[in-house]
Amino acid sequence: MDEFDDIGPCVIMASPGMMQSGLSRELFEAWCTDKKNGVIIAGYCVEGTLAKHLLNESPSEVTSMSGQKLKVNCSVEYISFSAHTDFRQTTQFIRSLKPAHVILVHGEQSEMQKLKDALIRQYEDTDYNIQVYNPRNTQPVELYFRGEKSAKVIGKLATNKLPKSDTEISGILVKRNFKYHLMSPEDLPNYTDLAISTILQRQSIPYKANPDLILYSLERVFGNLKKYPETSSPRYRIFDAIDIIIERKFLVLEWNSSPINDFYADSLVSEILKTELEESQAENNRILKDIKEPNFKENLLSTLDDLFDAKSIRDENNDLFIEIDDKTVKVNLEKLSVSCEQDKQLEQIVTNCVNQISNLS
């Protein structure tokens, strides 16, 4: 009983038949309170047993094995059933039920083989296909069934035209009272106790880049942005599903959660972070460039002051002039070029100095 999966309709043949204890008693106590359930008592019942009490007195409640009072709401029926039948009774029973599979048990092997052969001969010239098994003790029997389920289409889906064969219908499959219904999500509150919930996602992304640059990047990658008119904070819509709100130091994404919208939002976040990173790297490069140029000039002047007299060095915008013994050396700071027509050796000394300072700056 602990491993019994009690879902869906089923028929269980359980012993003992008088339901004093055992599996039959446990099942009865578990199911007797539900009017949808029923018990069929087969065979003779001794006075003083639960089965006899149910048949003779039709009680409204019984006492469980643990001492609790249980309401008897299930139906109680009686049939005369004997497990010991002859060939005629057995074949009449099979002919009435027409089962696809018959398993012969509880008999001598040779006699069961004769019964099996006789049953097969009875139906071999008919359209009725029957499989008969007489397994040995402990021999497993595997039966394969093709399970087919049907669902009733209701609500908005039922107002459409009749579907053709192999046409797909999209909806929500609801199981209730062992029946299946297919309906549109909008019809859930009308036909069930279920309700539809919408999850609003909101993600804030800090930014330092120009928001216009980020919007331009998003529009270039994903397409047109629609701007909301007259909002307290600039608000745009993309993919007809996601709102982009520009707040101070934050970009806020808002959308109704769904697998597709969540994928769109992830793509937007990735592009925003990429644009922010590229803008940050460009800003750092500009800062480094601004730092590098004055440091190079200052370092070069300091080195030249050590090599030559500071009074002999003249700074004119992007050019430095060094005058030594009627010789003039010109240093162009933009091109890092050095020239001295009067003394090539002096030109080489200053060139080496410029190259070393440039490599270190």
Secondary structure as the mmCIF struct_conf table of DSSP 4:
data_model
#
loop_
_struct_conf.conf_type_id
_struct_conf.id
_struct_conf.beg_label_comp_id
_struct_conf.beg_label_asym_id
_struct_conf.beg_label_seq_id
_struct_conf.end_label_comp_id
_struct_conf.end_label_asym_id
_struct_conf.end_label_seq_id
TURN_TY1_P TURN_TY1_P1 ASP A 2 GLU A 3
BEND BEND1 GLY A 8 GLY A 8
BEND BEND2 SER A 15 SER A 15
TURN_TY1_P TURN_TY1_P2 GLY A 17 MET A 18
BEND BEND3 GLN A 20 SER A 21
HELX_RH_AL_P HELX_RH_AL_P1 GLY A 22 TRP A 31
TURN_TY1_P TURN_TY1_P3 CYS A 32 THR A 33
TURN_TY1_P TURN_TY1_P4 LYS A 35 LYS A 36
STRN STRN1 GLY A 38 ALA A 42
BEND BEND4 GLY A 43 GLY A 43
TURN_TY1_P TURN_TY1_P5 GLU A 47 GLY A 48
BEND BEND5 THR A 49 THR A 49
HELX_RH_AL_P HELX_RH_AL_P2 LEU A 50 GLU A 57
BEND BEND6 SER A 60 SER A 60
STRN STRN2 GLU A 61 THR A 63
TURN_TY1_P TURN_TY1_P6 MET A 65 SER A 66
BEND BEND7 GLY A 67 GLY A 67
STRN STRN3 LYS A 69 LYS A 71
BEND BEND8 CYS A 74 CYS A 74
STRN STRN4 SER A 75 ILE A 79
BEND BEND9 ALA A 83 ALA A 83
HELX_RH_AL_P HELX_RH_AL_P3 PHE A 87 LEU A 97
BEND BEND10 ALA A 100 ALA A 100
STRN STRN5 HIS A 101 ILE A 103
BEND BEND11 HIS A 106 GLY A 107
HELX_RH_AL_P HELX_RH_AL_P4 GLN A 109 TYR A 123
TURN_TY1_P TURN_TY1_P7 GLU A 124 ASP A 125
BEND BEND12 THR A 126 ASP A 127
STRN STRN6 GLN A 131 TYR A 133
HELX_LH_PP_P HELX_LH_PP_P1 PRO A 135 ARG A 136
TURN_TY1_P TURN_TY1_P8 ASN A 137 THR A 138
STRN STRN7 ALA A 151 VAL A 153
HELX_RH_3T_P HELX_RH_3T_P1 GLY A 155 THR A 159
BEND BEND13 ASN A 160 ASN A 160
HELX_LH_PP_P HELX_LH_PP_P2 LYS A 161 LYS A 164
TURN_TY1_P TURN_TY1_P9 SER A 165 ASP A 166
STRN STRN8 ILE A 172 ARG A 176
TURN_TY1_P TURN_TY1_P10 ASN A 177 PHE A 178
STRN STRN9 LYS A 179 MET A 183
HELX_RH_3T_P HELX_RH_3T_P2 PRO A 185 ASP A 187
HELX_RH_AL_P HELX_RH_AL_P5 LEU A 188 TYR A 191
BEND BEND14 THR A 192 ASP A 193
STRN STRN10 LEU A 200 PRO A 206
BEND BEND15 ALA A 209 ALA A 209
HELX_RH_AL_P HELX_RH_AL_P6 PRO A 211 PHE A 222
HELX_LH_PP_P HELX_LH_PP_P3 ASN A 224 LEU A 225
STRN STRN11 LYS A 226 LYS A 227
HELX_LH_PP_P HELX_LH_PP_P4 TYR A 228 TYR A 228
BEND BEND16 PRO A 229 GLU A 230
BEND BEND17 SER A 232 SER A 233
STRN STRN12 ARG A 235 ILE A 238
TURN_TY1_P TURN_TY1_P11 PHE A 239 ALA A 241
STRN STRN13 ILE A 242 GLU A 247
TURN_TY1_P TURN_TY1_P12 ARG A 248 LYS A 249
STRN STRN14 PHE A 250 ASN A 256
HELX_RH_AL_P HELX_RH_AL_P7 PRO A 259 LEU A 307
BEND BEND18 PHE A 308 PHE A 308
HELX_RH_3T_P HELX_RH_3T_P3 ALA A 310 SER A 312
STRN STRN15 ILE A 313 GLU A 316
TURN_TY1_P TURN_TY1_P13 ASN A 317 ASN A 318
STRN STRN16 ASP A 319 ILE A 324
TURN_TY1_P TURN_TY1_P14 ASP A 325 ASP A 326
STRN STRN17 LYS A 327 ASN A 332
TURN_TY1_P TURN_TY1_P15 LEU A 333 LEU A 336
STRN STRN18 SER A 337 SER A 339
BEND BEND19 GLU A 341 GLN A 342
HELX_RH_AL_P HELX_RH_AL_P8 LYS A 344 LEU A 360
#
